[in-house]
Amino acid sequence: MAKILFRLNGVPDDEAYEVRELLTNNAIDYYETTPGNWGVSMPAIWLHDDGQFEKARALLDTYQNERTTRMREEYNRLKREGKNQTFFDAVKQKPISFTIHLALALLVIYLSIRLVLDLAP
């Protein structure tokens, strides 16, 4: 029976690729499901054989620990060099887009509050 190994919700493409490569290089038989046309299905990597789960889980845990260390080192390096992107850097890059999104969010909040207040007796 198939068993889920790794959910792909919010996983960067490079990490998903590395996980696939790790499983393939270690001869672990898997298949992948996508979110589907409407995005309501669960994207994940599944194992065909339950017997390989312990081995695959151990490999994946080791990989994730190494990736965490690597990503933290990369972040710290960028921070030391002053190249890490902050929220304010993102706003400076696209001020018009930020302003439009902020205005739309405020409009939705305003209309929601107004609707509730208009329905109240």
Order of alpha helices (4+ residues) and beta strands (2+ residues): beta-alpha-beta-beta-alpha-alpha-alpha
